[in-house]
Amino acid sequence: MSTMRTATTARTPRRAELADAATHLRRLVERVLMRDGVARPVPSIVGDALAWTIAMPIAIWLREDLVLGWLRPLALVGVIAAVVLAQVLVGHAVGLYRGRHGYGSAEEVATVVGVATAATLLVGAPLLVLAPALGLPRTALVIAAPIALLLMAGTRYALRVLLESAHRPTPTAQPALILGAGYAGTHLVRRMRTDEHSPLRAVGLVDDDARLRGATRCGVRVLGTRADLARIVADTGASRLVVAIARADAALLGEIEAQTSALGVEVLVMPPFADMMRGTAQVTDLRALRIEDIVGRRPIDTDVERVAGCVTGRRVLVTGAGGSIGAELCRQLAKWSPAELIMLDRDESALQAVQLDVHGNGLLATRDVVLADVRDEQAIAEIFADRRPEVVFHAAALKHLPMLEQYPDEGWKTNVLGTRSVLAAAEAVGVETFVNISTDKAANPTSVLGHSKRLAERLTAATAARARGRFLSVRFGNVLGSRGSMVPVFAALIEAGGPLTVTHPDITRYFMSIPEACQLVVQAAAIGRPGEVLILDMGEPVRILDVAKRMIAMSGKPIDIVFTGLRPHEKLHEELIGPDECGERLLHPLITQAPVPPLAHDDLDKDAWDARWRRTPSPSTTPAPVAARAIAPVGAVSRFLDRTETLR
């Protein structure tokens, strides 16, 4: 036994020495073949010349029934020199020897085929006439060409494999599985295996197509389907799973997260497909799975022609441009090349942030940013008269339900009178398309926020009845990740150690990510009819408690949950369409269109508003604390989840 240990110990340093020697050899080959990441021309020319030098004698040998006794060496050398010269001249002309292609890439091989074919034709045509005088077979060059091509391509491929092996991730890189053996997964594997600084190393592929089991992508095998994930993780020791499916929706990501959380594997996702197509993100820009991906992510197909017709080449103004929705609208509208994108907000810091994001500078010295408050009717009218927008997205609003319950007059000033000011200014300058951003709380409203936004919808419908342009509203539910919304608040509470506060165990809400919502808003602007409210399909309502539990599980911390009780005028379940509304989907599968009863601007009744929302608490009465029911702390997330299931 001791002898075996000694032998094993002795072999270990030898293996390390051999590995170091192989690495040094690969580095040496790389220095010879490459300079600053570009292929040197001389090694490629020498290699191709050797390919022709070997191919020509073999071709003649095959042509003459494996006999070379009568061969004229000088004639053979002359033909080889001629074809090599033709190869070099043509190759230089098309960039083969100027580093235009990746070493051993498909593009380089295709170019080699073209260059070798051209060289064969240039030399082969005269050789048909001169071959008898030179004592060579007429078909020698034709036979030699595929042999030379095989040698050129094979040499390049072998050297490429050698070069790439010098840049494998280090053993300290985390072992990762790639879910998806399609184009994105293959490209991701290739990038991982050729980046020595990669924090991940691919140890296997997983694909739900059982026919791909055993297939190889860039040296990495497909080990099975998601049903085999537990076995694959145990066999490979993978600690990460990268979802290489560019258009993975929320349902799929939710299933993957539930499956991997039980295995202790972290899930990473690729950037959105649209960002990769625009070039603003790379396949390797991976990030950890977020709750927004599980709840709100879905692929949306945009009607490019209609949106371009609505936005491209027009002056577009966005109110509330510094907010979460307004800023994302500006980002998406900018890519449609409007003649002018006017970003209006009352928050100068928010304007600077969105200008930096959209235009790459935060100078605040250009006319694309406008500092104004929609409450200031005169200022808004002057801005519209000066800038004369043709398309308006009205996103400026107060949105926090409990805050407006305390200060209903602020909701009146901003959400009602502010909307009226923007509508009047837009009508006065002949705006072609006006989109009022609304909320699901406007459907069968019970709160200050809901009533104020419903009034804004009705004011928009009244303007549509008399204005020349299309004035419409777009209604959707909660957006994930906006400032002050549930997910950032939960994240902050988890980071602080908890507890998480949830109003009710059964409360549900509709959720959508900000990019998704804005995509559909822009689409709605292109297809909506005057006076309508367009209601975005938010999918199925999500239980807030489920979101809280998932975020706690993803954090890995034992966080308490405290139920605080529903707040005044807060609904247990939101509605997208009110009981008195009749919606239909005529133009888009994810957008419902419904008529809105108009309300004339002069018919707004502030006295009725004050009477409805006036608060008169007794000064001698101290408000009682809201009843709370807490879940006791637990030592592990799994036990916490098991115990909270009793709340269902």
C-alpha positions in Angstrom: 0.0 0.0 0.0 2.8 2.4 0.9 4.5 1.6 -2.4 1.3 2.6 -4.3 1.1 5.8 -2.4 4.7 6.6 -3.2 4.2 5.9 -6.9 1.0 8.1 -7.0 2.8 10.9 -5.2 5.7 10.7 -7.7 3.4 10.7 -10.6 1.6 13.9 -9.5 4.6 16.2 -9.9 5.3 14.6 -13.3 1.8 15.4 -14.4 2.1 19.0 -13.3 5.5 19.3 -15.1 4.0 17.8 -18.3 1.0 20.2 -18.0 3.3 23.2 -17.6 5.4 22.0 -20.6 2.3 21.7 -22.7 1.2 25.2 -21.7 4.6 26.7 -22.5 4.5 24.9 -25.9 1.0 26.3 -26.7 2.2 29.8 -25.7 5.2 29.5 -28.0 3.0 28.4 -30.9 0.7 31.3 -30.2 3.6 33.8 -30.3 4.8 32.3 -33.6 1.4 32.3 -35.3 -0.2 35.5 -33.8 0.7 39.1 -33.1 -1.6 41.2 -30.9 -4.4 38.8 -31.6 -4.1 38.9 -35.4 -2.6 36.0 -37.4 0.8 36.6 -38.8 1.0 36.2 -42.6 4.3 34.3 -43.0 3.3 31.2 -41.0 0.0 30.9 -43.0 1.8 31.4 -46.4 4.5 28.8 -45.4 1.9 26.3 -44.3 -0.1 26.7 -47.6 3.0 26.4 -49.7 3.9 23.2 -47.9 0.4 21.9 -48.5 0.8 22.4 -52.3 4.3 20.9 -52.1 3.0 17.8 -50.5 -0.2 17.6 -52.5 1.3 17.8 -56.0 3.6 14.7 -55.8 0.8 12.7 -54.1 -1.6 13.7 -56.9 0.8 12.6 -59.6 1.5 9.4 -57.7 -2.2 8.6 -57.6 -2.7 9.6 -61.3 0.2 7.3 -62.4 -0.9 4.3 -60.5 1.4 4.8 -57.6 4.5 5.1 -59.8 6.9 8.1 -59.8 9.9 6.7 -61.6 9.6 9.0 -64.7 8.8 12.2 -62.8 10.6 15.4 -63.9 11.5 17.2 -60.7 12.2 20.7 -62.3 8.8 20.7 -64.0 7.1 19.7 -60.8 8.9 22.4 -58.8 7.9 25.0 -61.4 4.2 24.1 -61.3 4.3 24.1 -57.5 6.0 27.5 -57.4 3.4 28.8 -59.9 0.4 27.6 -57.9 1.9 28.8 -54.6 2.5 32.3 -56.2 -1.1 32.4 -57.5 -2.3 31.3 -54.0 -0.4 34.0 -52.3 -1.4 36.8 -54.7 -5.1 35.9 -54.7 -5.0 35.3 -50.9 -3.4 38.7 -50.2 -6.0 40.4 -52.5 -9.0 38.9 -50.6 -7.4 39.4 -47.1 -6.6 35.7 -46.3 -3.0 36.6 -45.3 -3.9 39.9 -43.7 -5.6 38.7 -40.5 -9.1 39.4 -41.5 -10.5 36.1 -40.2 -10.3 34.3 -36.9 -7.6 31.6 -37.0 -9.2 28.3 -38.2 -12.7 29.9 -38.3 -15.4 28.9 -40.8 -15.0 32.2 -42.5 -11.2 31.6 -43.0 -11.8 28.0 -44.3 -14.4 29.3 -46.8 -11.9 31.9 -48.0 -9.1 29.3 -48.3 -11.5 27.2 -50.5 -12.1 30.2 -52.7 -8.4 31.1 -52.9 -7.3 27.6 -53.7 -9.9 27.2 -56.3 -8.9 30.4 -58.0 -5.2 29.4 -57.9 -6.0 26.0 -59.4 -7.9 27.7 -62.3 -5.2 30.3 -62.9 -2.4 27.7 -63.1 -4.5 24.7 -64.3 -5.8 26.3 -67.5 -2.3 26.9 -69.1 -1.2 23.5 -67.7 -3.8 21.7 -69.8 -1.8 22.9 -72.9 1.8 22.8 -71.4 1.5 19.6 -69.4 2.7 17.1 -72.2 5.7 19.3 -72.9 6.6 19.4 -69.1 6.0 15.7 -68.7 3.2 16.1 -66.2 -0.3 14.7 -66.3 -2.9 17.3 -67.3 -5.1 16.4 -64.4 -2.4 16.6 -61.7 -3.4 20.0 -60.4 -7.1 19.1 -60.3 -6.3 16.0 -58.2 -3.9 18.0 -56.0 -6.3 20.8 -55.2 -8.6 18.9 -52.8 -5.6 17.3 -51.2 -4.0 20.7 -50.6 -7.3 22.1 -49.4 -7.6 19.2 -46.9 -4.1 19.9 -45.6 -4.7 23.7 -45.3 -8.0 23.4 -43.5 -6.8 20.5 -41.3 -3.7 22.4 -40.3 -5.7 25.5 -39.5 -8.2 23.6 -37.4 -5.5 21.7 -35.5 -3.7 24.9 -34.7 -6.9 26.6 -33.7 -7.6 23.8 -31.2 -4.1 24.1 -29.9 -4.4 27.9 -29.5 -7.8 27.7 -27.8 -6.5 25.0 -25.4 -4.0 27.6 -24.1 -7.0 29.8 -23.0 -9.1 27.3 -21.1 -10.6 28.5 -17.8 -8.5 27.8 -14.8 -9.4 24.9 -12.4 -10.6 27.5 -9.9 -13.5 28.5 -12.2 -16.9 27.4 -11.0 -18.3 24.3 -12.8 -21.4 25.3 -14.7 -24.1 23.5 -16.7 -25.6 25.2 -19.8 -29.3 24.8 -20.3 -30.0 24.9 -24.0 -27.9 23.3 -26.8 -29.0 25.7 -29.5 -27.1 28.6 -31.0 -27.0 30.7 -27.8 -25.8 27.7 -25.8 -23.2 26.7 -28.3 -21.9 30.2 -28.5 -21.8 30.5 -24.8 -19.8 27.3 -24.4 -17.3 28.4 -27.0 -16.8 31.7 -25.3 -16.4 30.0 -21.9 -13.8 27.5 -23.2 -11.7 30.1 -24.9 -11.6 32.7 -22.0 -8.9 31.9 -19.4 -10.4 34.6 -17.2 -13.9 33.2 -17.3 -15.3 32.7 -13.8 -17.3 29.6 -15.1 -16.2 26.5 -16.9 -18.7 24.5 -18.9 -18.9 20.9 -17.6 -22.0 19.8 -19.5 -25.1 20.8 -21.5 -28.7 20.2 -20.7 -31.5 20.3 -23.3 -35.1 19.2 -23.2 -34.8 17.6 -26.7 -34.0 14.0 -25.8 -32.6 13.5 -29.3 -29.6 15.6 -28.5 -28.5 13.4 -25.6 -24.8 12.6 -26.2 -24.3 15.3 -28.8 -21.2 17.5 -28.5 -21.1 21.3 -28.7 -17.5 22.8 -28.8 -16.2 19.8 -26.9 -18.9 19.7 -24.2 -21.5 16.9 -24.2 -25.2 17.1 -23.8 -25.7 15.1 -20.7 -29.5 14.8 -20.6 -32.8 16.7 -20.1 -34.1 18.8 -17.2 -35.6 15.6 -15.9 -32.1 14.3 -15.4 -30.8 17.5 -13.7 -30.4 16.0 -10.2 -28.2 13.1 -11.6 -26.2 15.5 -13.8 -25.5 17.9 -11.0 -24.3 15.0 -8.8 -22.1 13.6 -11.6 -20.5 16.9 -12.6 -20.4 18.8 -9.3 -21.9 21.8 -11.0 -22.7 24.8 -8.8 -24.2 27.0 -11.5 -26.9 26.6 -14.2 -26.8 29.1 -17.1 -30.1 29.4 -18.9 -29.0 29.8 -22.6 -32.5 30.3 -23.9 -32.7 33.8 -25.3 -36.5 34.1 -25.0 -37.2 32.1 -21.9 -40.5 33.2 -20.3 -41.4 33.6 -16.7 -43.2 30.2 -16.5 -40.1 28.3 -17.7 -37.7 30.3 -15.4 -40.0 29.7 -12.5 -39.9 25.9 -13.1 -36.1 26.0 -13.4 -35.7 28.1 -10.2 -37.9 25.7 -8.3 -36.0 22.7 -9.5 -32.5 24.1 -8.9 -33.2 25.6 -5.5 -33.7 22.0 -4.2 -30.3 21.1 -5.6 -28.4 24.0 -4.2 -27.5 25.3 -7.7 -27.5 29.0 -8.6 -29.3 30.0 -11.8 -27.8 32.6 -14.1 -29.6 34.1 -17.1 -28.6 35.7 -20.3 -29.5 39.3 -21.3 -32.8 39.9 -23.1 -32.7 38.8 -26.7 -33.5 42.4 -28.0 -30.5 43.8 -26.2 -28.2 41.2 -27.8 -29.7 42.0 -31.2 -29.1 45.7 -30.7 -25.5 45.0 -29.6 -26.0 46.6 -26.1 -25.3 43.2 -24.4 -23.3 40.1 -25.1 -24.2 36.5 -24.7 -21.6 36.2 -21.8 -23.2 39.1 -19.8 -24.7 36.7 -17.3 -26.5 37.7 -14.1 -28.2 36.0 -11.3 -31.9 35.1 -11.6 -34.1 37.8 -10.2 -37.7 37.7 -9.0 -38.6 40.0 -11.9 -37.6 37.1 -14.3 -39.8 34.6 -12.5 -42.9 36.8 -12.1 -43.0 39.2 -15.1 -40.7 38.1 -18.0 -42.3 37.0 -21.2 -41.4 37.5 -24.9 -43.4 40.2 -26.7 -43.6 40.6 -30.5 -43.8 44.2 -31.5 -45.5 45.3 -34.7 -42.5 47.2 -36.0 -44.2 48.9 -39.0 -47.0 50.4 -36.9 -44.7 51.6 -34.1 -42.2 53.1 -36.6 -45.1 54.9 -38.4 -46.2 56.3 -35.1 -42.9 57.5 -33.7 -40.1 57.6 -36.3 -39.4 61.1 -37.6 -41.9 62.8 -35.2 -41.4 65.1 -32.2 -42.2 63.0 -29.1 -42.6 64.3 -25.6 -42.7 62.2 -22.4 -44.0 63.7 -19.1 -42.6 62.1 -16.0 -39.5 61.2 -18.0 -37.4 60.8 -14.8 -39.7 58.1 -13.3 -39.3 54.4 -13.8 -41.9 54.1 -16.6 -41.1 57.4 -18.2 -37.3 56.6 -18.3 -37.9 53.2 -19.9 -40.3 54.8 -22.4 -37.6 57.2 -23.4 -35.0 54.4 -23.8 -37.4 52.5 -26.0 -38.6 55.5 -28.0 -35.1 56.6 -28.7 -34.3 53.5 -30.8 -37.2 54.3 -33.1 -35.4 57.5 -34.3 -37.9 60.2 -33.4 -37.1 63.6 -34.9 -36.9 65.0 -31.4 -37.3 63.2 -28.0 -38.4 65.8 -25.3 -38.1 64.5 -21.8 -40.1 66.5 -19.2 -40.0 66.2 -15.4 -39.9 68.3 -12.3 -37.0 66.4 -10.8 -33.7 67.7 -12.2 -31.7 64.8 -10.8 -34.0 62.3 -12.5 -33.8 64.2 -15.7 -30.0 64.0 -15.6 -30.1 60.3 -15.0 -32.4 59.6 -18.0 -30.4 61.9 -20.2 -27.2 60.1 -19.3 -29.0 56.8 -20.0 -30.6 57.7 -23.3 -28.0 60.1 -24.8 -24.8 59.2 -23.0 -24.4 62.5 -21.3 -25.9 64.3 -18.3 -25.1 67.9 -19.3 -28.6 69.2 -18.8 -27.7 72.0 -21.2 -29.7 70.7 -24.3 -33.3 71.1 -25.3 -34.1 67.4 -25.0 -34.6 67.9 -21.2 -37.4 70.2 -19.9 -37.7 71.1 -16.2 -41.4 71.7 -15.5 -44.3 70.5 -13.3 -47.5 69.3 -15.0 -49.4 71.1 -12.2 -48.3 74.4 -13.7 -50.9 74.9 -16.4 -49.4 78.0 -17.9 -45.8 76.6 -18.1 -47.1 73.4 -19.7 -49.1 75.4 -22.3 -46.0 77.5 -23.1 -43.7 74.5 -23.5 -46.2 72.8 -25.8 -46.6 75.9 -27.9 -42.8 76.3 -28.2 -41.9 72.7 -28.9 -45.1 71.6 -30.7 -44.8 67.8 -30.0 -46.7 65.5 -32.3 -46.7 62.4 -30.0 -47.1 62.6 -26.2 -46.8 60.0 -23.5 -48.2 61.3 -20.3 -46.5 59.3 -17.5 -46.2 62.0 -14.8 -48.3 60.9 -11.8 -48.3 60.2 -8.1 -48.6 56.5 -7.6 -48.3 55.4 -4.0 -51.7 54.4 -2.7 -51.2 54.8 1.1 -49.5 58.2 0.6 -52.4 59.6 -1.4 -54.8 58.2 1.2 -53.1 60.6 3.6 -52.9 63.5 1.1 -55.8 63.2 -1.3 -55.5 66.8 -2.4 -52.0 66.0 -3.9 -53.5 63.3 -6.0 -56.1 65.8 -7.3 -53.5 68.4 -8.2 -51.1 66.0 -10.0 -53.2 63.1 -11.4 -56.3 65.1 -12.2 -55.5 68.7 -12.8 -52.0 67.9 -14.1 -53.5 65.5 -16.7 -56.1 68.2 -17.6 -53.3 70.7 -18.2 -51.3 68.4 -20.4 -54.4 67.4 -22.3 -55.4 71.0 -22.9 -51.9 71.9 -24.1 -51.8 68.9 -26.4 -55.2 69.7 -27.9 -54.2 73.4 -28.5 -51.1 72.5 -30.6 -52.8 69.6 -32.5 -50.9 66.6 -31.0 -51.5 63.6 -33.3 -51.2 60.8 -30.7 -51.7 61.3 -26.9 -51.2 58.3 -24.5 -52.2 58.7 -20.9 -50.5 56.1 -18.7 -53.1 54.7 -16.2 -53.3 51.9 -13.6 -55.4 48.9 -12.9 -56.6 50.7 -9.7 -58.7 52.8 -12.1 -60.9 49.8 -12.8 -63.8 49.8 -10.3 -61.8 52.3 -8.1 -61.9 52.3 -4.3 -58.9 54.4 -3.4 -57.7 58.0 -4.0 -55.2 56.8 -6.5 -57.8 54.7 -8.4 -60.3 57.5 -8.5 -57.8 60.1 -9.6 -56.5 57.9 -12.4 -60.1 57.0 -13.5 -60.8 60.7 -13.8 -57.7 61.1 -15.9 -59.0 58.4 -18.2 -62.3 60.1 -18.5 -60.7 63.5 -19.2 -58.6 61.9 -21.9 -61.8 60.4 -23.5 -63.5 63.8 -23.4 -60.5 65.4 -25.2 -60.6 62.6 -27.8 -64.2 63.4 -28.6 -63.3 66.9 -29.8 -59.6 66.9 -30.7 -58.2 66.1 -34.1 -55.6 63.5 -32.9 -55.9 60.2 -31.2 -56.2 60.6 -27.4 -56.3 57.3 -25.5 -55.3 55.7 -22.2 -53.2 52.6 -21.4 -53.9 50.7 -18.2 -51.7 48.1 -16.5 -50.9 46.7 -13.0 -47.8 46.8 -10.9 -44.4 47.0 -12.5 -41.5 45.2 -11.0 -38.5 47.1 -10.1 -39.9 50.7 -10.2 -38.8 53.1 -7.5 -40.6 52.4 -4.2 -42.4 49.3 -5.6 -42.7 46.0 -3.9 -39.6 44.2 -5.1 -37.0 46.9 -4.2 -38.7 47.3 -0.9 -38.6 43.6 -0.2 -34.9 43.5 -1.3 -34.0 46.3 1.1 -35.8 44.7 4.0 -34.1 41.3 3.3 -30.7 43.1 3.1 -31.5 44.7 6.5 -32.3 41.4 8.0 -36.1 41.7 7.9 -38.8 41.3 8.7 -40.8 41.5 5.4 -44.2 43.2 5.8 -47.1 41.8 3.8 -50.6 43.3 4.2 -52.5 40.0 3.9 -51.7 36.3 3.3 -54.0 36.1 0.3 -53.5 39.5 -1.4 -52.7 39.2 -5.1 -51.5 41.7 -7.7 -50.8 41.7 -11.4 -47.2 42.1 -12.3 -45.1 43.0 -15.4 -41.6 44.1 -15.8 -41.0 47.7 -16.8 -39.6 46.9 -20.3 -42.5 44.7 -21.0 -45.0 47.3 -19.9 -43.4 50.0 -22.0 -43.2 47.8 -25.1 -46.9 47.3 -24.9 -47.5 51.0 -24.2 -45.7 51.9 -27.4 -47.5 49.2 -29.2 -50.8 50.5 -27.9 -50.0 54.0 -29.0 -49.7 52.7 -32.5 -52.9 50.7 -32.6 -55.3 52.5 -30.2 -58.5 54.2 -31.2 -59.5 57.7 -29.8 -61.3 57.6 -26.4 -60.4 54.1 -25.6 -58.5 52.6 -22.6 -56.2 49.9 -23.7 -55.6 47.3 -21.0 -52.4 45.3 -21.1 -52.5 41.6 -20.5 -50.7 41.1 -17.2 -50.9 37.3 -17.1 -52.2 35.7 -14.0 -52.4 37.5 -10.7 -49.5 36.7 -8.3 -49.9 36.2 -4.6 -47.6 38.7 -2.8 -46.8 36.1 -0.1 -45.4 33.8 -2.8 -43.2 36.5 -4.1 -42.0 37.3 -0.6 -41.2 33.6 0.1 -39.3 33.2 -3.2 -37.2 36.3 -2.5 -36.4 35.0 0.9 -35.4 31.6 -0.5 -33.3 33.2 -3.2 -31.5 35.3 -0.6 -30.6 32.3 1.6 -31.5 34.2 4.8 -34.0 33.2 7.5 -36.2 36.2 7.3 -39.5 36.7 9.2 -42.8 37.8 7.5 -45.2 40.1 9.3 -48.8 40.6 8.2 -49.9 44.2 8.8 -53.5 44.1 7.5 -55.0 45.8 4.5 -54.6 49.5 4.3 -57.6 51.9 3.9 -59.3 51.4 0.5 -56.8 48.7 -0.5 -58.2 45.8 -2.5 -57.4 42.2 -1.7 -57.5 41.4 -5.5 -57.1 44.0 -8.2 -59.1 44.2 -11.4 -58.0 45.1 -14.9 -61.4 45.7 -16.3 -64.3 47.2 -14.3 -67.7 45.5 -14.0 -69.2 48.3 -16.2 -66.6 48.0 -18.9 -66.7 45.7 -22.0 -63.4 44.9 -23.5 -62.3 43.1 -26.7 -59.0 42.2 -28.3 -59.2 43.3 -31.9 -55.7 44.3 -32.9 -53.2 42.7 -30.5 -53.3 39.4 -28.6 -52.0 41.1 -25.4 -54.0 44.3 -25.5 -57.7 44.7 -24.6 -59.6 47.7 -25.9 -62.5 49.2 -23.9 -64.5 52.5 -24.3 -64.4 55.1 -21.6 -67.3 57.4 -20.6 -66.0 61.0 -21.2 -65.9 63.7 -18.5 -65.8 67.3 -19.7 -63.0 69.3 -18.3 -65.4 71.9 -16.9 -67.4 69.2 -15.0 -64.6 68.4 -12.6 -66.0 68.9 -9.1 -63.4 69.7 -6.4 -66.1 70.0 -3.7 -67.3 66.5 -4.3 -63.7 65.3 -4.2 -63.1 67.0 -0.9 -66.3 65.7 0.6 -65.4 62.1 -0.4 -61.8 62.1 0.8 -61.8 64.5 3.8 -60.2 63.0 6.9 -61.2 64.4 10.3 -59.5 62.2 13.0 -60.2 63.2 16.6 -57.1 65.0 18.1 -57.6 63.2 21.4 -57.5 59.8 19.8 -54.2 58.1 19.1 -54.5 55.7 16.1 -54.4 52.1 17.2 -51.6 50.0 15.7 -52.6 47.8 12.9 -53.0 44.2 13.9 -50.0 42.2 13.0 -49.5 38.4 12.8 -45.9 37.3 12.6 -44.2 34.1 11.5 -41.7 33.0 14.1 -38.0 33.1 13.0 -36.5 29.9 11.7 -33.0 28.6 11.4 -33.2 27.6 7.7 -35.1 28.7 4.6 -36.4 25.3 3.9 -38.1 25.0 7.4 -39.4 28.5 7.0 -41.1 27.7 3.7 -42.5 24.5 5.1 -44.1 26.4 8.0 -45.5 29.2 5.9 -47.3 26.8 3.7 -49.9 26.4 6.4 -51.0 30.0 5.6 -52.4 29.0 2.3 
